[in-house]
Amino acid sequence: MANEVGKERTGLQEKKKLPVGIESFEKVRTEEFYYVDKTGILKELLRNWGEVNLFTRPRRFGKSLNMSMLKTFFSYDCDSSLFEGLLIAEEKELCERYMGRFPVISITLKDIDARDYEGAKAALRTIVGREALRFSFLSESGKLTEEEKARYAQLIKNDTSGRQIFSMPEEMLKDALRTLSELLCKHYGQRVVLLIDEYDVPLDKAHSSGYYDEMMDLLRNFMSRALKGNESIFFSVLTGCLRIAKESVFTGLNNFKIYSVSDARFDEYFGFTEVEVNAMLAYYGLEKCQTVIKEWYDGYRIGNANVYCPWDVINYVDLLRADPDAAPKAFWINTSGNDIIRRFLGMAKQSTRREIERLIQGESVSKKIREELTYRELYQNLDNLWSVLFTTGYLTQRGKAEGEFVPLAIPNLEIRKIFVEQIKEWFRDEVEKDAPKLDAFCEAFIQADTPSIEQYFSAYLQKIFSIRDTAVRKEKKENFYHGILLGLLSHRGDWDVISNGESGDGYSDILVEFENEGIGIVIELKYSESDDMEAACREALEQIDKKNYEACLLEDGMDTILRYGIACRKKKCRAAVVSG
C-alpha cells in the first residue's frame, strides 16, 4: 500500500518523513517520505484523455508533485519499483502498455518572475535550454540529419561567457517545444509526452510588471506551435491556477480538455480527501487532531469531492510530530502575497462589504462565476474578482450551483484568518490616509470630548468590515471593538498605549499615558446587547472604579486621569467620561 508503515528498527517503528516542499515523485518514493497515493489519475487519464489536458487548481494543491509522478511513469528510464504497492500497479495492462514507453518533455514555468520582458524571455530560454540538455545524445543521433542537429544546437546554444546562459533567438524560442518534440520523436520513433507545469505564472508576473502584451505574444506562439497540429506529441498535460481564456493563449486549439475546480472529473486527485487525511493522522498517532485539522484546512469543494489543502496538512502534521500540542498555523498565507484580497477590498462597495461580512461569519453568497478570463479582465470589475477568488481557492463552492451562479463561502479557519488580517491591514492603511481626522479623534480623548469621540468612532465603524462572529460570546464581540480602538489610538507616537495591562485589581482594556502633559487615560469597552448603550457605559465606568484600573497610571506619575466607559453596538458607539 502507498501509505504502508515504515521499517522496523531496533524494535521501534520508524515513521516516514513528511514531504514538506518536496515536489519530486522519485525523491518521495526513494527517500522514505510519506506519499498519499494519487496514481489513480493515471488510470483515468489514460482511459479518457484528450490530446491537450489542462488542470486548474489553487496553488499548493499538489499539481507539481502529480506532474513529477506523470513524468516518472511515462519516461523511458522509469524505475517500475517506484510504483510498487500503488494504485496504478494494479492496472497491469495499462502499465505494460504505457509505463516507461515515451520520451517526455517536462518543464515548469513557475520560476519566471522577472521585472521586464527581456528578463522573462531569458528565464524561459534557460528553462527550455536546460530541458533540451537532458537529451544531449541528439547531437550525435544517427536518426537526425545535419540540419536537424543544427536546430538542436540552437536550443542549447550558450553565450560566449562560458556560463549556462542560453542565447537562442526569440523566433527559435517560440518554436522550441515543437522543435524538441519533433527531434525526439524522430530519434526514438515514438511520439512525445509533453508536461507543462504552472503555465500561467509568466502571465501573472507580466501583468503586474507591465509587459503583458509582449509576454502574451511569446507564450501564445510558444504554446500553440507546440500543441496545435503537432504530430510528434502523443498527448500533453498542463497545470495552472487560472483558466486563461482559450483564445488568448491556446489560439485555435480544438483538441483541448479543461478540468477546472468545478469539474467532477479528476476531482479527488488534487488535494487530500478526508479518508486520506485520517489515514495519515492514524499513521502518526495523531487521531486526536482530526477536528482541528478539519476546521482549519478542510472545506474545499473540487467538482464533487470535498478536499483538504495538502500543503497545510503536511506542514501541520510535520509540526505536530515535533510538538503534539502545537496550535494550527496559516501555512498557505505564507506562499503568496494575497494581493488579490487587498485589491478586492479596495474595490468593494458598501453592498460588497456586507457580503464579505457574511462570508466571514460563515455564510455563503451567490455569484455569477466566469472561469475563463484574461489577465486584463481580472481586475476590471468586482464580478471578475469574485471569479478569481473562487478559482484560486480563497472561496469555494458551498451548495448547488444555479446555472452560472455559484454559492460561495470561505473554506476554513485558515482562509478566514487571511481575510481578517487583510481587512485589518486595509483598514489601517485607509485610516492613515486621513491623518488630520485621526489626530482629531485622538485629541478628543485628551479634551474629554465625548460627542467627537462618538462621531469619529462611529464613522470608523461604518467604514470597517464587521469581522466578529454574530453567534460568539459577548466577550468576543468586545474584542472586535477593542482591536479597532487600540489600532486607532496607537497612531499617536507620543502616547504609551497598553492593551489588557495589569492595573489595580485586574486587567484594563486600554491604558494610555501621555507623559508630556501628565495625562493618563483608562478605557473600558462593553458590547451593548440592547439599545440602552448608556447603561453599558455606566457598567464600564463602575468596573473601572471597582477594579481600581487607574492605579498604575497614578504610580507612573500621571497627574490627570480620564476614565472612559465606551459602549458599542453594531456600527454605533456611546462614550461617557469621568475625570479626576
Residue, then its C-alpha position, 0 to 999 in steps of 0.5 A: m500500500a502507498n501509505e504502508v508503515g515504515k521499517e522496523r528498527t531496533g524494535l521501534q517503528e520508524k515513521k516516514k518523513l513528511p514531504v514538506g516542499i518536496e515536489s519530486f515523485e522519485k525523491v518521495r518514493t526513494e527517500e522514505f517520505y510519506y506519499v498519499d497515493k494519487t496514481g489513480i489519475l493515471k488510470e483515468l487519464l489514460r482511459n479518457w484523455g484528450e490530446v491537450n489536458l489542462f488542470t486548474r487548481p489553487r496553488r499548493f494543491g499538489k499539481s507539481l508533485n502529480m506532474s513529477m509522478l506523470k513524468t516518472f511513469f511515462s519516461y523511458d528510464c522509469d524505475s517500475s519499483l517506484f510504483e510498487g504497492l500503488l494504485i496504478a500497479e494494479e492496472k497491469e495492462l495499462c502499465e505494460r502498455y504505457m509505463g516507461r514507453f515515451p520520451v517526455i518533455s517536462i518543464t515548469l514555468k513557475d520560476i519566471d518572475a522577472r521585472d521586464y520582458e527581456g528578463a522573462k524571455a531569458a528565464l524561459r530560454t534557460i528553462v527550455g535550454r536546460e530541458a533540451l540538455r537532458f537529451s544531449f545524445l541528439s547531437e550525435s543521433g544517427k536518426l537526425t540529419e545535419e540540419e536537424k542537429a543544427r536546430y538542436a544546437q540552437l536550443i542549447k546554444n550558450d553565450t560566449s561567457g562560458r556560463q549556462i546562459f542560453s542565447m537562442p533567438e526569440e523566433m527559435l524560442k517560440d518554436a522550441l517545444r515543437t522543435l524538441s518534440e519533433l527531434l525526439c520523436k524522430h530519434y526514438g520513433q515514438r511520439v512525445v509526452l509533453l508536461i507543462d507545469e504552472y503555465d500561467v505564472p509568466l502571465d501573472k508576473a507580466h501583468s503586474s510588471g507591465y509587459y503583458d502584451e509582449m509576454m502574451d505574444l511569446l507564450r501564445n506562439f510558444m504554446s500553440r506551435a507546440l500543441k496545435g497540429n503537432e504530430s510528434i506529441f502523443f498527448s500533453v498535460l498542463t497545470g495552472c491556477l487560472r483558466i486563461a481564456k482559450e483564445s488568448v493563449f491556446t489560439g485555435l486549439n480544438n483538441f483541448k480538455i479543461y478540468s477546472v475546480s468545478d469539474a467532477r472529473f479528476d476531482e479527488y486527485f488534487g488535494f487530500t480527501e478526508v479518508e486520506v487525511n485520517a489515514m495519515l493522522a492514524y499513521y502518526g498517532l495523531e487521531k486526536c487532531q482530526t477536528v482541528i485539522k478539519e476546521w482549519y484546512d478542510g472545506y474545499r469543494i473540487g467538482n464533487a469531492n470535498v478536499y483538504c489543502p495538502w500543503d497545510v496538512i503536511n506542514y501541520v502534521d510535520l509540526l505536530r510530530a515535533d510538538p503534539d500540542a502545537a496550535p494550527k498555523a496559516f501555512w498557505i498565507n505564507t506562499s503568496g502575497n494575497d494581493i488579490i484580497r487587498r485589491f478586492l477590498g479596495m474595490a468593494k462597495q458598501s453592498t460588497r462589504r456586507e457580503i464579505e461580512r457574511l462570508i466571514q461569519g460563515e455564510s455563503v453568497s451567490k455569484k455569477i462565476r466566469e472561469e475563463l478570463t484574461y489577465r486584463e479582465l481580472y481586475q476590471n470589475l468586482d464580478n471578475l474578482w469574485s471569479v478569481l477568488f473562487t478559482t484560486g481557492y480563497l472561496t469555494q463552492r458551498g451548495k448547488a450551483e444555479g446555472e452560472f451562479v455559484p454559492l460561495a463561502i470561505p473554506n476554513l479557519e485558515i482562509r478566514k484568518i487571511f481575510v481578517e488580517q487583510i481587512k485589518e491591514w486595509f483598514r489601517d492603511e485607509v485610516e492613515k490616509d486621513a491623518p488630520k481626522l485621526d489626530a482629531f479623534c485622538e485629541a478628543f480623548i485628551q479634551a474629554d470630548t465625548p460627542s467627537i469621540e462618538q462621531y469619529f468612532s462611529a464613522y470608523l465603524q461604518k467604514i470597517f468590515s464587521i469581522r466578529d462572529t454574530a453567534v460568539r460570546k459577548e466577550k468576543k464581540e468586545n474584542f472586535y471593538h477593542g482591536i479597532l480602538l487600540g489600532l486607532l489610538s496607537h497612531r499617536g507616537d507620543w502616547d504609551v498605549i497598553s492593551n489588557g495591562e495589569s492595573g489595580d485589581g485586574y486587567s484594563d482594556i486600554l491604558v494610555e499615558f501621555e507623559n508630556e502633559g501628565i495625562g493618563i487615560v483608562i478605557e473600558l469597552k462593553y458590547s451593548e446587547s440592547d439599545d440602552m448603550e448608556a447603561a453599558c457605559r455606566e457598567a464600564l465606568e463602575q468596573i473601572d472604579k471597582k477594579n481600581y484600573e487607574a492605579c498604575l497610571l497614578e504610580d507612573g506619575m500621571d497627574t490627570i486621569l480620564r476614565y472612559g466607559i465606551a459602549c458599542r453596538k453594531k456600527k454605533c458607539r456611546a462614550a461617557v467620561v469621568s475625570g479626576 
